[in-house]
Amino acid sequence: MNQPKMNPALLRLLVIFPNVLSYILLFGIIVFIATNYTALREAGALMTWGIIACVLAPMAGYTTYSIVKRIRAGVL
């Protein structure tokens, strides 16, 4: 049975869009930490938000790397 193929431009969009959203989320978390630094430190939540930012940054970077690698290989 033949499966219909997806348009490569649409496939790239569906893969790249969530990656862009992860960078926007990372930027928002960094701005949130910077603007609420003293309040987060007093409440004891600064470490939690720092860990979230430190986990999200490499994940977004690795996803970008794998997307670029797949585009150069012609898979995506």
C-alpha positions as CSV (number, residue, x, y, z in Angstrom):
1,M,0.0,0.0,0.0
2,N,1.4,3.4,-1.0
3,Q,1.5,6.0,1.6
4,P,1.1,9.6,0.5
5,K,4.3,11.7,0.9
6,M,4.3,14.9,2.8
7,N,5.5,18.1,1.1
8,P,9.2,18.6,2.2
9,A,8.6,22.3,2.9
10,L,5.6,21.5,5.2
11,L,7.7,18.8,6.9
12,R,10.5,21.3,7.5
13,L,8.0,23.7,8.9
14,L,6.5,21.1,11.3
15,V,10.0,20.2,12.6
16,I,11.5,23.7,12.8
17,F,8.5,25.5,14.3
18,P,8.6,23.7,17.7
19,N,12.4,24.3,17.9
20,V,11.8,28.1,17.4
21,L,9.2,28.0,20.1
22,S,11.7,26.4,22.5
23,Y,14.1,29.2,21.9
24,I,11.3,31.7,22.5
25,L,10.5,29.9,25.8
26,L,14.2,29.9,26.8
27,F,14.4,33.6,26.1
28,G,11.3,34.2,28.2
29,I,12.6,32.1,31.1
30,I,15.9,34.1,31.1
31,V,14.1,37.4,31.0
32,F,11.8,36.2,33.9
33,I,14.8,35.2,36.0
34,A,16.6,38.5,35.3
35,T,13.6,40.6,36.1
36,N,12.5,38.7,39.2
37,Y,16.0,37.7,40.5
38,T,15.6,39.1,44.1
39,A,12.1,37.7,44.6
40,L,13.1,34.3,43.3
41,R,16.2,34.3,45.5
42,E,14.1,35.2,48.6
43,A,11.5,32.6,47.9
44,G,14.1,29.9,47.3
45,A,13.0,29.3,43.7
46,L,16.0,30.7,41.9
47,M,17.7,27.3,41.7
48,T,14.6,25.6,40.2
49,W,14.3,28.2,37.5
50,G,18.1,28.1,36.9
51,I,17.9,24.3,36.4
52,I,15.0,24.7,34.0
53,A,17.0,27.2,31.9
54,C,20.1,25.0,32.1
55,V,18.2,22.0,30.9
56,L,16.3,23.7,28.1
57,A,19.3,25.5,26.6
58,P,21.2,22.3,25.6
59,M,18.0,20.6,24.5
60,A,17.2,23.4,22.1
61,G,20.8,23.5,20.8
62,Y,21.0,19.8,20.2
63,T,17.6,19.8,18.4
64,T,18.9,22.6,16.2
65,Y,22.0,20.7,15.5
66,S,20.1,17.5,14.6
67,I,17.7,19.4,12.3
68,V,20.6,21.1,10.4
69,K,22.3,17.7,10.1
70,R,19.2,16.1,8.7
71,I,18.6,19.0,6.2
72,R,22.2,18.7,5.0
73,A,21.9,14.9,4.6
74,G,18.8,15.4,2.5
75,V,16.5,13.6,4.9
76,L,14.4,16.6,5.8
